[in-house]
Amino acid sequence: MTLAAVLVAVLGLGAAGVAPARAAIPTAAAVRAEIARKNQQAGRAQPLVVEVVVRDETGAAAASGRMLLGGAAGPTRLELVLADGRREVHERRAGRYEATRDGEPVARAMPLLPPFGLLQARSEADVAAALALIGGDPDRVDLGMAGGADCWVLGGRDPGPFDANGRPSYWFDQDGRRPVRIDERGGVRFRFGPPARHEPAIFLPAWIDVEAPGWPRRRIEVVRVTSGNLASAP
């Protein structure tokens, strides 16, 4: 069976769902719909509180805290206590990324908080809006490889080595139907580990590697995930 036939069988794509010039690649709309379907199936398309540990390149804990994930349209916030006791907050809101340390704005901070709206989008339109927030083109899809997986690259990618891509894009595993990578402007990259289950059937990546020019790599380990109203989180 050809790859195009597999896509038709798995995604239910007819002739209208496959670009004539690139029959092996489904339309961006079909990929967006599949991402949204998987987000709902994985139980993460809802407000979540995620307890995390941030580790440096040696594996030592550099910070601990929690992410408050407001869903596709809600704000996303990372609250950390650093190893030296200082408190750092990262927030994404309406396409802006802001960070404070002990309540004071940080002019230059490593962007540790992924654009989780892409992993929480409940509909095709939500996926498109979440990608557009980071400057990506939701109507473009290419093929690529990342993390040992064949991926649909929503937002497209630059020609050349896969790790040299500079386009804002979401890399989604064709076979495993899981998030693999998000690329942002300026060389910022989030690589997602394998899915881990948290009760009652919420699946998030077990870890997230964060790469940003001028900063050492950091790994965010997901410790515990709970669902609920973020306004009531202590």
C-alpha positions as CSV (number, residue, x, y, z in Angstrom):
1,M,0.0,0.0,0.0
2,T,1.3,3.4,-0.9
3,L,1.8,6.2,1.7
4,A,-1.1,8.1,0.0
5,A,-3.3,5.1,0.4
6,V,-2.4,4.7,4.0
7,L,-3.3,8.3,4.7
8,V,-6.7,7.8,3.0
9,A,-7.3,4.7,5.2
10,V,-6.1,6.2,8.5
11,L,-7.3,9.8,8.2
12,G,-10.3,9.2,6.0
13,L,-8.9,11.6,3.3
14,G,-10.5,11.5,-0.1
15,A,-9.3,13.1,-3.2
16,A,-10.2,16.5,-1.8
17,G,-8.0,15.9,1.2
18,V,-4.7,15.3,-0.6
19,A,-2.8,18.0,-2.4
20,P,-2.6,17.0,-6.1
21,A,1.0,18.1,-6.5
22,R,2.1,16.3,-3.3
23,A,-0.1,13.2,-3.0
24,A,1.9,11.8,-0.1
25,I,1.1,14.8,2.1
26,P,-2.4,15.5,3.5
27,T,-3.8,19.0,3.4
28,A,-2.9,21.3,6.3
29,A,-6.6,21.3,7.3
30,A,-6.5,17.5,7.6
31,V,-3.4,17.6,9.7
32,R,-4.9,20.3,11.9
33,A,-8.0,18.2,12.4
34,E,-5.9,15.2,13.3
35,I,-3.8,17.1,15.8
36,A,-7.0,18.4,17.5
37,R,-8.5,14.9,17.6
38,K,-5.5,13.5,19.2
39,N,-5.3,16.4,21.8
40,Q,-8.9,15.5,22.9
41,Q,-8.2,11.8,22.9
42,A,-5.1,12.4,25.1
43,G,-7.2,14.2,27.6
44,R,-5.1,17.4,27.5
45,A,-7.5,19.7,25.7
46,Q,-8.6,21.2,29.0
47,P,-7.1,23.5,31.8
48,L,-4.2,21.6,33.5
49,V,-1.9,22.1,36.4
50,V,1.5,20.4,35.7
51,E,4.2,20.0,38.4
52,V,7.7,20.1,36.9
53,V,11.4,19.9,37.6
54,V,13.9,21.8,35.4
55,R,17.2,20.1,35.0
56,D,20.5,21.5,33.7
57,E,22.9,19.8,31.3
58,T,24.4,17.7,34.1
59,G,21.0,16.5,35.2
60,A,21.0,18.5,38.4
61,A,17.8,20.2,39.4
62,A,18.0,23.9,38.5
63,A,14.4,24.8,39.5
64,S,11.0,23.3,40.4
65,G,7.5,24.5,40.2
66,R,4.4,24.2,38.0
67,M,2.8,25.1,34.7
68,L,-0.7,26.5,34.6
69,L,-2.1,25.6,31.2
70,G,-5.3,27.4,30.3
71,G,-6.2,25.5,27.2
72,A,-5.9,26.6,23.6
73,A,-7.3,30.1,24.1
74,G,-6.2,30.6,27.7
75,P,-3.0,32.0,29.2
76,T,-0.1,29.7,29.9
77,R,2.1,30.3,32.9
78,L,5.3,28.7,34.4
79,E,6.0,29.4,38.1
80,L,9.5,28.3,39.3
81,V,11.5,28.4,42.4
82,L,15.2,28.5,41.3
83,A,17.9,26.6,43.1
84,D,19.1,29.8,44.8
85,G,15.6,30.5,46.2
86,R,14.6,33.2,43.7
87,R,11.2,33.0,42.1
88,E,10.7,33.2,38.4
89,V,7.5,33.4,36.4
90,H,7.2,32.9,32.6
91,E,3.9,33.7,30.8
92,R,2.5,33.5,27.3
93,R,-0.6,35.6,26.7
94,A,-2.0,36.7,23.3
95,G,1.3,36.0,21.5
96,R,3.5,37.7,24.0
97,Y,6.2,36.1,26.1
98,E,7.0,37.7,29.4
99,A,9.2,36.8,32.4
100,T,9.8,38.2,35.9
101,R,12.2,37.3,38.6
102,D,11.2,38.1,42.2
103,G,8.5,40.3,40.7
104,E,10.8,42.3,38.5
105,P,10.7,42.1,34.7
106,V,13.5,40.2,33.1
107,A,14.8,41.8,29.9
108,R,16.5,38.6,28.7
109,A,15.3,35.2,29.9
110,M,15.6,31.8,28.5
111,P,12.1,30.9,26.9
112,L,11.4,27.8,29.0
113,L,7.6,27.8,28.5
114,P,6.5,26.0,25.3
115,P,3.4,27.3,23.3
116,F,1.2,24.6,24.8
117,G,-1.9,25.9,23.0
118,L,-0.8,23.6,20.1
119,L,-1.0,20.6,22.4
120,Q,-4.3,21.7,23.9
121,A,-6.3,22.8,20.9
122,R,-9.7,21.2,20.7
123,S,-10.5,22.0,17.0
124,E,-8.9,22.5,13.7
125,A,-9.5,26.3,14.0
126,D,-7.9,26.3,17.5
127,V,-4.8,24.6,16.1
128,A,-4.6,27.2,13.3
129,A,-4.9,30.0,15.8
130,A,-2.3,28.6,18.2
131,L,0.2,28.2,15.4
132,A,-0.5,31.7,14.1
133,L,0.2,33.1,17.6
134,I,3.9,32.0,17.2
135,G,4.1,33.4,13.7
136,G,3.5,30.1,11.9
137,D,1.6,29.5,8.6
138,P,-1.3,27.1,9.5
139,D,-2.1,26.5,5.8
140,R,1.3,25.0,5.0
141,V,2.5,21.5,5.7
142,D,5.7,19.7,4.8
143,L,7.4,16.4,5.6
144,G,10.3,16.2,8.0
145,M,12.2,13.9,10.4
146,A,12.7,14.7,14.1
147,G,13.3,12.5,17.2
148,G,13.6,9.4,14.9
149,A,10.0,10.0,13.6
150,D,8.6,10.8,10.2
151,C,6.6,14.0,10.9
152,W,4.1,16.3,9.3
153,V,5.5,19.8,9.8
154,L,2.6,22.1,10.2
155,G,3.8,25.6,9.3
156,G,6.3,24.2,6.8
157,R,10.1,24.1,7.1
158,D,13.1,25.6,5.4
159,P,15.0,23.5,2.8
160,G,18.1,21.7,4.1
161,P,18.9,20.0,7.3
162,F,15.9,19.4,9.5
163,D,17.6,20.8,12.6
164,A,18.4,24.0,10.7
165,N,14.7,25.0,10.3
166,G,13.9,28.6,11.1
167,R,10.2,28.6,10.4
168,P,7.7,28.5,13.3
169,S,6.2,25.1,13.0
170,Y,4.8,22.1,14.8
171,W,6.3,18.7,14.1
172,F,3.8,15.9,14.6
173,D,4.6,12.2,14.4
174,Q,2.7,10.6,11.5
175,D,2.7,7.1,12.9
176,G,2.6,7.7,16.7
177,R,0.3,10.6,16.4
178,R,2.2,12.6,19.1
179,P,3.9,15.9,19.4
180,V,7.6,15.7,18.6
181,R,8.9,19.3,18.3
182,I,7.9,23.0,18.1
183,D,10.2,25.5,16.4
184,E,9.9,29.2,17.1
185,R,11.5,32.3,15.7
186,G,15.1,33.0,16.7
187,G,16.2,29.4,16.8
188,V,14.1,28.5,19.9
189,R,13.2,24.8,19.8
190,F,11.1,22.5,22.1
191,R,11.6,18.8,21.7
192,F,9.0,16.5,23.3
193,G,9.6,13.2,25.0
194,P,7.3,10.1,24.7
195,P,3.8,10.4,26.1
196,A,3.3,9.6,29.8
197,R,0.0,8.8,31.4
198,H,-1.3,10.7,34.4
199,E,-4.6,9.9,36.1
200,P,-7.4,9.9,35.0
201,A,-6.0,9.3,31.5
202,I,-4.2,12.6,30.7
203,F,-1.3,12.2,28.4
204,L,1.6,14.7,28.2
205,P,5.2,14.3,27.1
206,A,7.3,12.9,29.9
207,W,9.9,15.7,29.3
208,I,10.6,18.7,27.2
209,D,14.1,19.7,26.0
210,V,14.4,23.4,25.5
211,E,17.1,24.8,23.1
212,A,17.7,28.5,22.6
213,P,20.7,30.3,21.1
214,G,23.0,31.7,23.8
215,W,21.6,29.4,26.5
216,P,22.5,26.0,27.8
217,R,20.0,23.3,27.1
218,R,17.4,22.6,29.8
219,R,15.1,19.7,30.3
220,I,11.7,20.1,31.9
221,E,10.5,16.9,33.5
222,V,6.8,16.4,34.0
223,V,6.2,15.1,37.5
224,R,2.4,15.2,38.0
225,V,-0.6,16.5,36.0
226,T,-4.0,17.4,37.4
227,S,-7.1,18.9,35.7
228,G,-9.3,21.6,37.0
229,N,-10.1,25.3,37.3
230,L,-6.8,27.3,37.2
231,A,-8.4,30.1,39.2
232,S,-8.7,27.8,42.2
233,A,-5.1,26.5,42.0
234,P,-3.2,27.3,45.3
